[in-house]
Amino acid sequence: MNIDTLVKWLGTTLFLTAGTLASLNIPETKWAFVLFLSGHIVLGFLFAIRRDWPMMIQNMFFIPIDILGIVRWFSL
């Protein structure tokens, strides 16, 4: 398995875990935004390196949304 595939699986795992956690609406739900942010950063860099601009832009667009979620849910 090459590094691209491993990074994509890491992102997939982070997103699926975050989505599940968010849907549970429990006190730990706030950590979903940290997982979403991690996944978007990891995949954003991979897509930038691979020059997959539509996917890079999509992932970079979600970073401010993830940060807003972190700020709101963690009351920062």
N, C-alpha and C positions, 0 to 999 in steps of 0.2 A: 504494500500500500504506500503510495507516495505522500508527500507532505501536504499537497493540496487536498487530497481526499481526507487526510486526518484532520486538517483544519476545518473543512466543511462539516465533518461529523461532529467536531467539537461545537461549532456554531449551532448545528441542528440540535444537539443535546441541550445546550444552554437555552435555546428558544423553546423547546418542548417542555423543559423543566419549568422555565419562567411562565409559560402559558398555563401550565397545570397549576402552578402555585398561585397565579393571579386569579384563576377561576374559582379557587377554593374560598377566597375572601376570608382568610383567617389572619390573626395578627402577623404571621410570618409572610403574608402576601407582599409586604413592602420590599422584601428581598428579591422579588421577581424583577423589579426594575434594575437592580444591580446585575442580575443575570442577563437581562435584555441588553443592557449597556455593554457588558463584556462581549456578548455575541456579536453585536453590531460593530464594535471596535475591531475584534479579531477578523471578522469577515470583510469589513471595510478595507483593512490593510491588505488582505489577500487579494481582493478584487482590484485594488489599486496597483499592486505589484503585477498582476496578470493583465492589467489594462482592460478590465471588464467594467467600462465606465457606467453603464446603466445600473449594474448591481452595486458598484461602489457608491454612486450617488444615492441610491435607495438606502443603503446602510448608514451612510453619513447623515442623511436626513433624519433618521430616527434617533441619533445621538442626543440632540437637544431635547427631544421628547422624553427620552429615558432619564436625562438629567432633571428635567422638570418633575417627573414622577418621583425620583429620589428625593428631591428637595421637598416636595409636597408630603410624601408618605413618611419621611424621616423628620419632618418638621424642622428643617434646617433654615 
